[in-house]
Amino acid sequence: MILNSESVELIRANAHRLAQAIRSKDDLVDLATASSFEQVFSAIETILTNTEMYFDDNLLIQLDVQTWQSFKAVLLVYTLNVVNRQINIARENDFNQQVGRDFGASSTNL
């Protein structure tokens, strides 16, 4: 896999889809700890089996024994970025709702 703007854009799109499909960061452990092409492929197979995720064929065609480390690194970085963004948005929403409830409760006691 040659990392160029086209391949990185493919990875970015697939990472976004993956982030939407997984339920937690723990779902990425097998992929994150994979240390060989076979383990990466097995981790991808597990993700495909356990979620509604799918990877673009153009992306998987570029995955081979020489390039799996670049593929894995970029895919994980983009995926974790999206997951962390979703977690932070959820936390902010929870905080804002809590502040709204606290404010509403204190203003009714006046």
Secondary structure per residue as TSV (DSSP state, phi and psi in degrees):
chain	resnum	aa	ss	phi	psi
A	1	M	-	360.0	120.9
A	2	I	-	-91.9	122.2
A	3	L	-	-80.7	103.0
A	4	N	S	-129.8	-177.8
A	5	S	H	-61.2	-35.3
A	6	E	H	-69.0	-46.5
A	7	S	H	-70.0	-36.9
A	8	V	H	-66.9	-37.9
A	9	E	H	-64.2	-39.5
A	10	L	H	-61.9	-45.2
A	11	I	H	-63.3	-42.7
A	12	R	H	-59.8	-45.4
A	13	A	H	-63.7	-41.8
A	14	N	H	-70.5	-35.5
A	15	A	H	-64.8	-40.6
A	16	H	H	-61.8	-44.3
A	17	R	H	-63.3	-40.7
A	18	L	H	-64.5	-42.8
A	19	A	H	-61.6	-33.8
A	20	Q	H	-73.5	-27.2
A	21	A	H	-86.5	-31.3
A	22	I	-	-79.9	158.3
A	23	R	S	-98.7	-24.6
A	24	S	S	-158.6	169.4
A	25	K	G	-62.0	-27.9
A	26	D	G	-60.3	-25.3
A	27	D	G	-66.9	-14.1
A	28	L	G	-99.6	1.9
A	29	V	H	-58.8	-46.4
A	30	D	H	-60.4	-41.8
A	31	L	H	-69.2	-42.0
A	32	A	H	-65.8	-33.7
A	33	T	H	-96.2	-0.9
A	34	A	-	-63.0	131.2
A	35	S	-	-119.3	13.3
A	36	S	S	-149.8	164.4
A	37	F	H	-57.6	-43.3
A	38	E	H	-62.5	-39.1
A	39	Q	H	-69.4	-38.4
A	40	V	H	-62.1	-46.1
A	41	F	H	-62.7	-40.2
A	42	S	H	-64.8	-40.8
A	43	A	H	-63.7	-41.4
A	44	I	H	-62.8	-41.9
A	45	E	H	-60.4	-41.7
A	46	T	H	-62.9	-44.2
A	47	I	H	-60.2	-44.5
A	48	L	H	-65.4	-34.6
A	49	T	H	-73.8	-39.1
A	50	N	H	-92.7	-6.8
A	51	T	S	-135.0	178.8
A	52	E	S	-91.0	11.6
A	53	M	-	-64.9	147.2
A	54	Y	-	-143.3	145.4
A	55	F	-	-101.3	147.2
A	56	D	-	-65.7	137.6
A	57	D	H	-57.1	-39.2
A	58	N	H	-59.7	-31.0
A	59	L	H	-75.6	-47.3
A	60	L	H	-66.1	-31.0
A	61	I	H	-61.4	-32.8
A	62	Q	T	-80.4	-11.0
A	63	L	-	-81.3	120.0
A	64	D	-	-145.6	-178.5
A	65	V	T	-60.1	-33.3
A	66	Q	T	-81.8	-23.2
A	67	T	T	-114.5	2.6
A	68	W	H	-61.9	-31.9
A	69	Q	H	-67.0	-42.1
A	70	S	H	-64.7	-43.8
A	71	F	H	-57.8	-51.1
A	72	K	H	-61.4	-46.3
A	73	A	H	-61.3	-49.3
A	74	V	H	-67.7	-42.2
A	75	L	H	-60.4	-44.9
A	76	L	H	-65.8	-42.5
A	77	V	H	-60.7	-49.0
A	78	Y	H	-65.7	-41.9
A	79	T	H	-64.1	-48.8
A	80	L	H	-64.1	-33.4
A	81	N	H	-61.2	-46.1
A	82	V	H	-66.0	-43.6
A	83	V	H	-61.0	-46.5
A	84	N	H	-63.3	-38.1
A	85	R	H	-62.3	-43.3
A	86	Q	H	-63.9	-40.5
A	87	I	H	-63.4	-44.9
A	88	N	H	-65.1	-39.1
A	89	I	H	-63.2	-42.7
A	90	A	H	-63.2	-42.0
A	91	R	H	-64.1	-43.1
A	92	E	H	-62.1	-41.5
A	93	N	H	-63.2	-43.0
A	94	D	H	-62.2	-43.9
A	95	F	H	-62.0	-46.2
A	96	N	H	-63.4	-37.5
A	97	Q	H	-67.8	-39.8
A	98	Q	H	-65.0	-43.8
A	99	V	H	-61.4	-41.7
A	100	G	H	-62.8	-41.0
A	101	R	H	-67.3	-43.1
A	102	D	H	-63.0	-43.0
A	103	F	H	-64.1	-43.8
A	104	G	H	-63.1	-40.4
A	105	A	H	-66.8	-41.7
A	106	S	H	-72.4	-31.9
A	107	S	H	-75.3	-23.9
A	108	T	H	-80.6	-16.8
A	109	N	T	-84.8	-2.7
A	110	L	-	-74.9	360.0
